[in-house]
């Protein structure tokens, strides 16, 4: 049985969305653990996100799954490769990058204070 392009694209989009939710959850957890002064956990969470940042940096700031999804469609909207609303997909790096930095700053402030 051969997998059709639409089925393959749905699989890639689903996997991409699950991975995105994992990292988004970590980024949203960082200010919470910073507020709780759980600095060891904060460092682990930040390290996990920084690994993802390194993967993006190596891939010209694109998720490697975007290239995989592109094999199965000619569509190129900002959310063609993930199940996110268009605007969230378009500004994802700015939104979650800002939240990540803000969480780290909060962690630093809580650690110093």
GUGUBA-464063 format. One line per field, with one value per atom (N, C-alpha, C): residue number from 1; chain; atom name; x, z, y. Coordinates in nm, 3 decimals, decimal comma. Each point is the difference from the previous one (the first is absolute). Layout:
BEGIN
k = (NUM_...)
c = (A_...)
a = (CA_...)
x = (X_...)
z = (Z_...)
y = (Y_...)
! end
This chain:
BEGIN
k = (1_1_1_2_2_2_3_3_3_4_4_4_5_5_5_6_6_6_7_7_7_8_8_8_9_9_9_10_10_10_11_11_11_12_12_12_13_13_13_14_14_14_15_15_15_16_16_16_17_17_17_18_18_18_19_19_19_20_20_20_21_21_21_22_22_22_23_23_23_24_24_24_25_25_25_26_26_26_27_27_27_28_28_28_29_29_29_30_30_30_31_31_31_32_32_32_33_33_33_34_34_34_35_35_35_36_36_36_37_37_37_38_38_38_39_39_39_40_40_40_41_41_41_42_42_42_43_43_43_44_44_44_45_45_45_46_46_46_47_47_47_48_48_48_49_49_49_50_50_50_51_51_51_52_52_52_53_53_53_54_54_54_55_55_55_56_56_56_57_57_57_58_58_58_59_59_59_60_60_60_61_61_61_62_62_62_63_63_63_64_64_64_65_65_65_66_66_66_67_67_67_68_68_68_69_69_69_70_70_70_71_71_71_72_72_72_73_73_73_74_74_74_75_75_75_76_76_76_77_77_77_78_78_78_79_79_79_80_80_80_81_81_81_82_82_82_83_83_83_84_84_84_85_85_85_86_86_86_87_87_87_88_88_88_89_89_89_90_90_90_91_91_91_92_92_92_93_93_93_94_94_94_95_95_95_96_96_96_97_97_97_98_98_98_99_99_99_100_100_100_101_101_101_102_102_102_103_103_103_104_104_104_105_105_105_106_106_106_107_107_107_108_108_108_109_109_109_110_110_110_111_111_111_112_112_112_113_113_113)
c = (A_A_A_A_A_A_A_A_A_A_A_A_A_A_A_A_A_A_A_A_A_A_A_A_A_A_A_A_A_A_A_A_A_A_A_A_A_A_A_A_A_A_A_A_A_A_A_A_A_A_A_A_A_A_A_A_A_A_A_A_A_A_A_A_A_A_A_A_A_A_A_A_A_A_A_A_A_A_A_A_A_A_A_A_A_A_A_A_A_A_A_A_A_A_A_A_A_A_A_A_A_A_A_A_A_A_A_A_A_A_A_A_A_A_A_A_A_A_A_A_A_A_A_A_A_A_A_A_A_A_A_A_A_A_A_A_A_A_A_A_A_A_A_A_A_A_A_A_A_A_A_A_A_A_A_A_A_A_A_A_A_A_A_A_A_A_A_A_A_A_A_A_A_A_A_A_A_A_A_A_A_A_A_A_A_A_A_A_A_A_A_A_A_A_A_A_A_A_A_A_A_A_A_A_A_A_A_A_A_A_A_A_A_A_A_A_A_A_A_A_A_A_A_A_A_A_A_A_A_A_A_A_A_A_A_A_A_A_A_A_A_A_A_A_A_A_A_A_A_A_A_A_A_A_A_A_A_A_A_A_A_A_A_A_A_A_A_A_A_A_A_A_A_A_A_A_A_A_A_A_A_A_A_A_A_A_A_A_A_A_A_A_A_A_A_A_A_A_A_A_A_A_A_A_A_A_A_A_A_A_A_A_A_A_A_A_A_A_A_A_A_A_A_A_A_A_A_A_A_A_A_A_A_A_A_A_A_A_A)
a = (N_CA_C_N_CA_C_N_CA_C_N_CA_C_N_CA_C_N_CA_C_N_CA_C_N_CA_C_N_CA_C_N_CA_C_N_CA_C_N_CA_C_N_CA_C_N_CA_C_N_CA_C_N_CA_C_N_CA_C_N_CA_C_N_CA_C_N_CA_C_N_CA_C_N_CA_C_N_CA_C_N_CA_C_N_CA_C_N_CA_C_N_CA_C_N_CA_C_N_CA_C_N_CA_C_N_CA_C_N_CA_C_N_CA_C_N_CA_C_N_CA_C_N_CA_C_N_CA_C_N_CA_C_N_CA_C_N_CA_C_N_CA_C_N_CA_C_N_CA_C_N_CA_C_N_CA_C_N_CA_C_N_CA_C_N_CA_C_N_CA_C_N_CA_C_N_CA_C_N_CA_C_N_CA_C_N_CA_C_N_CA_C_N_CA_C_N_CA_C_N_CA_C_N_CA_C_N_CA_C_N_CA_C_N_CA_C_N_CA_C_N_CA_C_N_CA_C_N_CA_C_N_CA_C_N_CA_C_N_CA_C_N_CA_C_N_CA_C_N_CA_C_N_CA_C_N_CA_C_N_CA_C_N_CA_C_N_CA_C_N_CA_C_N_CA_C_N_CA_C_N_CA_C_N_CA_C_N_CA_C_N_CA_C_N_CA_C_N_CA_C_N_CA_C_N_CA_C_N_CA_C_N_CA_C_N_CA_C_N_CA_C_N_CA_C_N_CA_C_N_CA_C_N_CA_C_N_CA_C_N_CA_C_N_CA_C_N_CA_C_N_CA_C_N_CA_C_N_CA_C_N_CA_C_N_CA_C_N_CA_C_N_CA_C_N_CA_C_N_CA_C_N_CA_C_N_CA_C_N_CA_C_N_CA_C)
x = (0,084_-0,084_0,088_-0,027_0,077_-0,077_0,073_-0,062_-0,013_-0,119_-0,023_0,056_0,032_0,051_-0,090_-0,134_-0,081_0,009_0,009_0,012_0,137_0,104_0,135_0,007_-0,061_0,001_-0,073_-0,113_-0,072_0,084_0,073_0,086_0,112_0,063_0,107_-0,055_-0,116_-0,062_-0,032_-0,051_-0,034_0,126_0,102_0,127_0,058_0,000_0,054_-0,077_-0,132_-0,083_0,026_0,016_0,029_0,135_0,100_0,133_-0,008_-0,072_-0,018_-0,066_-0,105_-0,071_0,093_0,086_0,098_0,090_0,057_0,089_-0,075_-0,119_-0,080_-0,033_-0,033_-0,028_0,120_0,117_0,122_0,022_-0,015_0,021_-0,100_-0,124_-0,099_0,026_0,067_0,031_0,118_0,088_0,121_-0,031_-0,090_-0,026_-0,065_-0,076_-0,063_0,107_0,092_0,105_0,097_0,017_0,084_-0,064_-0,131_-0,072_0,009_-0,002_0,008_0,144_0,093_0,142_0,053_-0,046_0,046_0,106_0,115_0,101_0,064_0,011_0,052_-0,090_-0,130_-0,096_0,000_0,010_0,005_0,118_0,114_0,117_-0,022_-0,061_-0,031_-0,094_-0,106_-0,098_0,064_0,080_0,068_0,096_0,068_0,092_-0,072_-0,116_-0,080_-0,039_-0,044_-0,038_0,121_0,114_0,120_0,046_-0,026_0,029_-0,088_-0,127_-0,091_0,046_0,045_0,051_0,121_0,086_0,117_-0,044_-0,100_-0,051_-0,055_-0,074_-0,053_0,114_0,101_0,111_0,075_0,018_0,068_-0,083_-0,131_-0,091_-0,054_0,081_-0,038_-0,130_-0,015_-0,113_-0,132_0,006_-0,120_0,005_-0,115_-0,008_0,031_0,078_0,028_-0,128_-0,105_-0,124_-0,069_0,033_-0,056_0,045_0,127_0,050_-0,065_-0,025_-0,067_-0,142_-0,072_-0,138_-0,004_0,101_0,003_0,005_0,045_0,004_-0,140_-0,099_-0,133_-0,105_0,040_-0,095_0,074_-0,072_0,057_-0,040_-0,086_-0,046_0,119_0,003_0,110_-0,046_-0,126_-0,043_0,083_0,006_0,081_-0,040_-0,121_-0,044_-0,026_0,060_-0,026_0,054_0,094_0,069_-0,036_-0,096_-0,032_-0,147_-0,061_-0,139_-0,003_0,028_-0,007_-0,076_-0,065_-0,060_0,110_-0,038_0,097_0,085_-0,063_0,076_0,096_-0,042_0,089_0,119_-0,027_0,110_0,094_-0,056_0,080_0,091_-0,051_0,076_0,046_0,004_0,035_0,135_0,102_0,134_0,005_-0,067_0,000_-0,076_-0,115_-0,082_0,072_0,038_0,058_0,146_0,070_0,135_-0,005_-0,096_-0,017_-0,039_-0,091_-0,040_0,116_0,080_0,117_0,098_0,033_0,094_-0,058_-0,129_-0,063_0,004_-0,024_0,008_0,139_0,101_0,139_0,035_-0,048_0,025_-0,067_-0,123_-0,068_0,079_0,050_0,082_0,124_0,065_0,119_-0,034_-0,110_-0,044_-0,032_-0,070_-0,037_0,125_0,097_0,122_0,084_0,007_0,079_-0,069_-0,136_-0,076_-0,032)
z = (0,000_0,000_0,000_-0,092_-0,010_0,066_0,073_0,066_-0,102_-0,009_-0,094_0,055_-0,086_0,048_0,102_-0,018_0,102_0,137_0,002_0,127_0,062_-0,082_0,050_0,056_-0,070_0,048_0,133_0,013_0,129_0,112_-0,028_0,101_0,041_-0,098_0,031_0,080_-0,042_0,072_0,144_0,020_0,135_0,087_-0,053_0,074_0,032_-0,100_0,020_0,108_0,000_0,099_0,140_0,013_0,132_0,052_-0,087_0,041_0,037_-0,080_0,031_0,137_0,027_0,128_0,116_-0,019_0,103_0,034_-0,103_0,024_0,049_-0,052_0,049_0,147_0,039_0,140_0,089_-0,047_0,077_0,016_-0,109_0,006_0,095_0,000_0,092_0,144_0,020_0,136_0,060_-0,081_0,051_0,097_-0,030_0,099_0,127_-0,012_0,118_0,092_-0,056_0,086_0,047_-0,080_0,045_0,121_-0,006_0,111_0,126_-0,020_0,112_0,050_-0,064_0,034_-0,013_-0,098_-0,030_-0,111_0,039_-0,096_-0,072_0,065_-0,066_-0,115_0,025_-0,104_-0,109_0,038_-0,099_-0,094_0,052_-0,086_-0,095_0,048_-0,086_-0,113_0,036_-0,100_-0,102_0,048_-0,091_-0,091_0,055_-0,081_-0,111_0,031_-0,102_-0,112_0,038_-0,101_-0,082_0,064_-0,072_-0,101_0,030_-0,099_-0,124_0,023_-0,113_-0,075_0,070_-0,065_-0,087_0,048_-0,078_-0,127_0,013_-0,117_-0,102_0,046_-0,090_-0,063_0,078_-0,051_-0,111_0,017_-0,100_-0,128_0,011_-0,114_-0,049_0,006_-0,047_0,066_0,129_0,082_-0,044_-0,059_-0,038_0,065_0,039_0,053_-0,112_0,027_-0,102_-0,054_0,080_-0,046_-0,108_-0,011_-0,105_-0,137_-0,011_-0,126_-0,031_0,102_-0,021_-0,051_0,065_-0,041_-0,143_-0,037_-0,133_-0,112_0,032_-0,102_-0,041_0,084_-0,022_-0,042_-0,020_-0,041_-0,066_-0,082_-0,058_0,082_0,099_0,087_0,081_0,021_0,077_0,097_0,041_0,106_0,124_0,091_0,120_0,084_-0,016_0,081_-0,085_-0,119_-0,085_0,061_0,091_0,054_0,145_0,057_0,142_0,022_0,099_0,033_0,101_-0,048_0,080_-0,081_0,068_-0,074_-0,076_-0,112_-0,088_0,072_0,076_0,067_0,105_0,073_0,099_-0,070_-0,109_-0,075_-0,056_-0,047_-0,061_0,103_0,120_0,101_0,116_-0,022_0,103_0,066_-0,082_0,056_0,082_-0,048_0,074_0,132_-0,004_0,121_0,103_-0,041_0,097_0,030_-0,093_0,030_0,108_-0,013_0,101_0,135_-0,001_0,127_0,064_-0,083_0,051_0,067_-0,069_0,056_0,127_-0,003_0,119_0,117_-0,026_0,107_0,057_-0,087_0,048_0,082_-0,043_0,076_0,136_0,003_0,129_0,088_-0,057_0,076_0,057_-0,078_0,046_0,113_-0,018_0,104_0,129_-0,011_0,121_0,064_-0,080_0,053_0,072_-0,057_0,061_0,119_0,000_0,104_0,110)
y = (-0,118_0,118_0,125_0,089_0,124_0,114_0,083_0,115_0,113_0,058_0,109_0,131_0,094_0,130_0,068_0,004_0,066_-0,068_-0,132_-0,072_0,027_-0,002_0,029_0,142_0,096_0,139_0,011_-0,067_0,005_-0,059_-0,106_-0,062_0,096_0,063_0,096_0,117_0,051_0,113_-0,038_-0,120_-0,046_-0,012_-0,064_-0,015_0,137_0,089_0,135_0,075_-0,015_0,068_-0,054_-0,130_-0,060_0,049_0,003_0,049_0,148_0,079_0,142_0,017_-0,078_0,011_-0,035_-0,097_-0,037_0,119_0,062_0,114_0,123_0,024_0,112_-0,019_-0,122_-0,030_0,026_-0,040_0,026_0,150_0,074_0,145_0,065_-0,046_0,055_-0,041_-0,113_-0,046_0,076_0,054_0,065_0,113_0,095_0,105_-0,055_-0,107_-0,060_-0,057_-0,078_-0,058_0,107_0,106_0,112_0,066_0,023_0,063_-0,086_-0,131_-0,095_-0,019_0,066_-0,011_-0,142_-0,071_-0,136_0,011_0,049_0,038_-0,118_-0,113_-0,120_-0,041_-0,004_-0,034_0,106_0,125_0,108_-0,020_-0,038_-0,022_-0,117_-0,107_-0,115_0,041_0,071_0,043_0,093_0,095_0,093_-0,076_-0,099_-0,081_-0,074_-0,055_-0,070_0,096_0,119_0,100_0,042_0,014_0,042_-0,106_-0,127_-0,104_0,021_0,030_0,028_0,125_0,102_0,121_-0,036_-0,087_-0,043_-0,074_-0,086_-0,071_0,100_0,098_0,103_0,081_0,033_0,080_-0,075_-0,128_-0,082_-0,009_0,012_-0,012_0,135_0,102_0,134_0,048_-0,023_0,041_-0,062_-0,118_-0,074_-0,137_-0,048_-0,135_-0,099_-0,104_-0,100_-0,067_-0,003_-0,062_0,083_0,127_0,084_-0,052_-0,037_-0,055_-0,134_-0,080_-0,128_0,024_0,090_0,030_0,055_0,076_0,062_-0,104_-0,120_-0,107_-0,045_0,028_-0,056_0,102_0,124_0,103_0,115_0,075_0,122_0,123_-0,022_0,110_0,054_0,131_0,058_0,108_-0,004_0,093_-0,027_0,094_-0,016_-0,120_-0,049_-0,114_-0,125_-0,009_-0,116_-0,129_0,012_-0,117_-0,030_0,070_-0,015_0,040_-0,061_0,033_0,116_0,119_0,122_0,105_0,093_0,113_0,075_0,057_0,065_0,104_0,088_0,106_-0,055_-0,103_-0,060_-0,067_-0,069_-0,061_0,107_0,109_0,107_0,067_0,024_0,074_-0,089_-0,127_-0,097_0,030_0,022_0,023_0,129_0,103_0,127_-0,015_-0,064_-0,016_-0,086_-0,120_-0,092_0,031_0,064_0,049_0,107_0,092_0,105_-0,057_-0,096_-0,063_-0,075_-0,066_-0,073_0,096_0,108_0,099_0,062_0,035_0,058_-0,098_-0,127_-0,100_-0,012_0,006_-0,006_0,124_0,115_0,124_-0,010_-0,048_-0,018_-0,096_-0,107_-0,094_0,065_0,084_0,071_0,097_0,071_0,096_-0,074_-0,113_-0,077_-0,060_-0,040_-0,060_0,105_0,121_0,106_0,064_-0,008_0,069_-0,085)
! end
